[in-house]
Amino acid sequence: MFRFALVAATLVLMCAGSVQVRAADEPAWVAPMKAVHAKGKGVKGSVSQIGDSITFTMAFMSFLAWNKPAGFEAVTGYINGAQTRERKGAEHCNYSGWTSGDGLSKIKQVLDAEKPEIAVIMYGTNDVTKGVPLDTYRKNMAAIIDACTEAGCVPIVSTIPPYPGKDDKAKALNEELKKLVGEKKVPLVDFYAAVVERQPGEAWNGTLLGKGDVHPTGGESQVFTEDNLKKCGYALRNYVTLVALKDVIEKAFK
């Protein structure tokens, strides 16, 4: 009897330990975003696109209106793909030249109108261009994130890509953003890291970004082969965003 009790106790401890290991492996944002999603304020499958020209372009996400890339069935079977093409423009909180301040001025109106479950967010390139102070940028992004979570919307926040001639400023902005995302416990897409991983040093200049340009390169933006992810900047942004959307849907919505 004693031996049976000892074995049973050991199994309980082993099971408890395995649960703890799984919890430790789980991203820090999962539990908080489950709570955000549980508010039930968003329309199922509604995704908002929040950003500047790197989001406003049809090269980003709009292909989901007609294309269902293999490996991302959890995304394409869940979100409203037609809206990825429709939700382009200032009225949807994405436009050329916009800074984090422009986004903040519009975010609540868009959240009320679109009632998204998820918002894909990238601001910062124009903040660097226009010399917006880092603390102002941080406050703006914190307010955008808070507006989303208060509305029951899970924000997926992206770092900005490298910036030719001002890359030290892009790095500093991204580091501030990653600190903020860690504190807020929301999902991050590290687009900058994805770019430099595939094109180290400044090899991204003229490959994944236009030569001397802050914008990702176009081309086959829906093709996710490793070769294409090294030469088409928008393919890479679409890919890393789809990975993040898949994570959120599978880990926070179920």
C-alpha positions as CSV (number, residue, x, y, z in Angstrom):
1,M,0.0,0.0,0.0
2,F,2.8,2.4,0.9
3,R,4.6,1.6,-2.3
4,F,1.4,2.2,-4.4
5,A,0.9,5.6,-2.6
6,L,4.5,6.5,-3.3
7,V,4.2,5.7,-7.0
8,A,0.9,7.6,-7.2
9,A,2.4,10.6,-5.5
10,T,5.4,10.5,-7.9
11,L,3.1,10.4,-10.9
12,V,1.2,13.4,-9.6
13,L,4.4,15.3,-9.2
14,M,5.6,14.3,-12.6
15,C,2.3,15.5,-14.2
16,A,2.5,18.7,-12.3
17,G,6.1,19.2,-13.4
18,S,5.1,18.6,-17.1
19,V,2.4,21.2,-16.8
20,Q,4.9,23.7,-15.4
21,V,7.3,23.0,-18.2
22,R,4.6,23.7,-20.8
23,A,3.7,26.9,-19.1
24,A,7.3,28.0,-19.0
25,D,7.6,27.3,-22.7
26,E,4.4,29.4,-23.5
27,P,5.1,32.9,-24.7
28,A,4.4,35.5,-22.0
29,W,1.7,37.2,-24.1
30,V,-0.6,34.1,-24.3
31,A,-2.5,34.3,-21.0
32,P,-2.9,38.1,-21.1
33,M,-4.1,38.0,-24.8
34,K,-6.5,35.1,-23.9
35,A,-8.0,37.5,-21.4
36,V,-8.2,40.3,-23.9
37,H,-9.9,38.1,-26.4
38,A,-12.3,36.7,-23.8
39,K,-13.9,40.2,-23.5
40,G,-15.7,39.2,-26.7
41,K,-15.9,42.7,-28.1
42,G,-14.4,42.0,-31.5
43,V,-16.2,40.6,-34.6
44,K,-14.9,37.1,-35.4
45,G,-12.3,37.2,-38.1
46,S,-12.0,41.0,-38.2
47,V,-8.4,42.2,-38.6
48,S,-7.3,45.9,-38.7
49,Q,-4.1,47.1,-40.4
50,I,-2.5,49.9,-38.5
51,G,0.5,51.7,-39.9
52,D,2.2,53.8,-42.5
53,S,3.0,53.2,-46.2
54,I,4.6,49.9,-45.4
55,T,1.1,48.8,-44.3
56,F,-1.0,50.9,-46.7
57,T,0.5,49.2,-49.8
58,M,-1.5,46.5,-51.5
59,A,1.6,44.4,-51.3
60,F,0.9,43.8,-47.6
61,M,-1.8,41.3,-46.6
62,S,-4.3,42.2,-49.4
63,F,-3.6,38.9,-51.2
64,L,-5.4,37.1,-48.5
65,A,-8.6,38.2,-50.2
66,W,-8.1,35.6,-52.9
67,N,-5.1,33.5,-51.9
68,K,-4.8,30.9,-49.2
69,P,-1.1,30.0,-48.8
70,A,-0.2,26.5,-47.7
71,G,0.7,26.1,-44.0
72,F,-1.5,29.0,-42.9
73,E,-4.9,27.4,-42.9
74,A,-5.4,28.4,-39.3
75,V,-5.2,32.0,-40.5
76,T,-7.0,31.8,-43.8
77,G,-9.8,29.7,-42.4
78,Y,-10.4,32.1,-39.6
79,I,-9.9,35.7,-40.7
80,N,-12.1,37.7,-43.1
81,G,-9.7,37.7,-46.1
82,A,-11.8,40.1,-48.2
83,Q,-11.2,42.8,-45.6
84,T,-7.5,42.6,-46.0
85,R,-7.9,44.3,-49.4
86,E,-10.7,46.6,-48.4
87,R,-9.1,48.1,-45.3
88,K,-6.5,50.3,-46.9
89,G,-6.4,54.1,-46.3
90,A,-6.5,56.8,-43.7
91,E,-10.0,55.8,-42.6
92,H,-8.6,52.4,-41.7
93,C,-5.6,53.9,-39.7
94,N,-2.9,53.2,-42.4
95,Y,-1.5,55.8,-44.8
96,S,1.8,57.0,-46.4
97,G,3.9,59.3,-44.2
98,W,2.1,58.5,-41.0
99,T,3.8,58.6,-37.6
100,S,2.7,56.9,-34.4
101,G,1.0,60.2,-33.5
102,D,-1.1,60.1,-36.6
103,G,-2.1,56.5,-35.8
104,L,-3.0,57.4,-32.2
105,S,-5.3,60.2,-33.4
106,K,-7.3,57.7,-35.4
107,I,-7.1,54.4,-33.5
108,K,-10.2,54.6,-31.3
109,Q,-12.4,55.6,-34.2
110,V,-11.1,52.6,-36.3
111,L,-11.5,50.2,-33.4
112,D,-15.1,51.3,-32.9
113,A,-15.8,51.0,-36.6
114,E,-14.0,47.7,-37.5
115,K,-14.3,45.9,-34.1
116,P,-11.2,43.8,-34.8
117,E,-10.2,40.8,-32.9
118,I,-6.6,41.5,-34.0
119,A,-4.7,44.6,-35.1
120,V,-1.4,44.3,-37.0
121,I,0.6,47.4,-36.1
122,M,3.7,49.0,-37.4
123,Y,4.7,52.6,-36.9
124,G,8.2,54.2,-36.6
125,T,9.9,54.7,-39.9
126,N,8.3,58.1,-40.3
127,D,8.9,58.9,-36.6
128,V,12.6,58.4,-37.4
129,T,12.3,60.5,-40.6
130,K,10.6,63.4,-38.8
131,G,12.7,63.3,-35.7
132,V,9.9,62.3,-33.2
133,P,11.6,61.9,-29.8
134,L,11.8,58.3,-28.5
135,D,9.8,59.0,-25.4
136,T,7.0,60.6,-27.5
137,Y,7.1,57.5,-29.8
138,R,6.9,55.2,-26.8
139,K,3.9,57.1,-25.3
140,N,2.1,57.0,-28.6
141,M,2.6,53.3,-29.1
142,A,1.7,52.5,-25.5
143,A,-1.6,54.4,-26.0
144,I,-2.3,52.6,-29.3
145,I,-1.6,49.2,-27.6
146,D,-3.8,50.1,-24.6
147,A,-6.6,51.3,-26.9
148,C,-6.6,47.9,-28.6
149,T,-6.5,45.8,-25.5
150,E,-9.3,47.9,-23.9
151,A,-11.4,47.2,-27.0
152,G,-10.9,43.5,-26.7
153,C,-8.5,43.5,-29.7
154,V,-5.2,41.6,-29.6
155,P,-2.4,43.9,-31.0
156,I,0.4,42.3,-33.0
157,V,3.2,44.9,-32.9
158,S,6.0,44.9,-35.5
159,T,9.5,46.4,-35.4
160,I,10.4,48.6,-38.4
161,P,12.8,47.5,-41.0
162,P,16.4,48.9,-41.3
163,Y,16.8,52.5,-42.4
164,P,19.5,53.4,-44.9
165,G,21.7,56.1,-43.4
166,K,19.8,56.2,-40.1
167,D,20.0,52.7,-39.0
168,D,21.3,53.5,-35.6
169,K,18.0,55.5,-35.0
170,A,15.9,52.6,-36.3
171,K,17.7,50.2,-34.0
172,A,17.2,52.5,-31.0
173,L,13.5,52.9,-31.8
174,N,13.1,49.1,-32.2
175,E,14.8,48.5,-28.8
176,E,12.4,50.9,-27.1
177,L,9.5,49.2,-28.9
178,K,10.6,45.7,-27.8
179,K,10.9,46.9,-24.2
180,L,7.3,48.3,-24.4
181,V,5.9,45.1,-26.0
182,G,7.6,43.0,-23.3
183,E,6.1,45.2,-20.5
184,K,2.6,45.1,-22.1
185,K,2.9,41.4,-22.8
186,V,1.6,41.6,-26.4
187,P,2.8,39.6,-29.5
188,L,5.8,40.9,-31.4
189,V,6.8,40.6,-35.0
190,D,10.5,41.4,-35.2
191,F,10.6,42.3,-38.9
192,Y,13.9,44.1,-38.4
193,A,15.5,40.8,-37.1
194,A,14.0,38.8,-40.0
195,V,15.5,41.2,-42.5
196,V,19.0,41.2,-41.1
197,E,18.9,37.4,-40.5
198,R,18.4,36.8,-44.2
199,Q,20.6,39.8,-45.5
200,P,23.2,40.4,-42.8
201,G,25.2,43.6,-42.4
202,E,23.8,46.1,-44.9
203,A,23.1,43.5,-47.6
204,W,19.4,44.3,-47.2
205,N,20.0,47.6,-48.9
206,G,19.0,46.9,-52.5
207,T,17.6,43.4,-51.8
208,L,14.9,43.2,-49.1
209,L,14.7,47.0,-49.1
210,G,14.9,49.3,-52.1
211,K,18.4,50.7,-52.7
212,G,18.8,53.6,-50.3
213,D,15.0,53.3,-49.5
214,V,13.1,52.6,-46.4
215,H,10.4,50.5,-48.1
216,P,10.6,46.7,-48.6
217,T,11.0,45.5,-52.1
218,G,8.1,44.2,-54.2
219,G,7.8,41.3,-56.6
220,E,6.4,37.9,-55.6
221,S,5.0,39.1,-52.3
222,Q,2.9,35.9,-51.9
223,V,5.8,33.4,-52.4
224,F,7.3,32.1,-49.2
225,T,10.2,30.0,-50.5
226,E,13.5,30.7,-48.6
227,D,15.1,32.0,-51.7
228,N,12.3,34.6,-52.3
229,L,12.3,35.5,-48.6
230,K,15.8,36.7,-49.1
231,K,15.0,39.1,-52.0
232,C,11.4,40.2,-51.7
233,G,10.8,42.4,-48.7
234,Y,7.1,42.3,-48.8
235,A,7.1,38.5,-49.1
236,L,9.1,38.5,-45.9
237,R,6.8,40.9,-44.1
238,N,3.8,39.0,-45.1
239,Y,5.4,35.7,-44.0
240,V,6.4,36.8,-40.5
241,T,3.0,38.5,-40.1
242,L,1.2,35.3,-41.0
243,V,3.4,33.3,-38.6
244,A,2.3,35.7,-35.8
245,L,-1.4,35.6,-36.8
246,K,-1.2,31.8,-36.7
247,D,0.3,31.9,-33.2
248,V,-2.3,34.2,-31.9
249,I,-5.2,32.3,-33.4
250,E,-3.9,28.9,-32.2
251,K,-2.7,30.0,-28.8
252,A,-5.0,32.8,-27.6
253,F,-8.2,32.1,-29.4
254,K,-8.7,28.4,-28.4
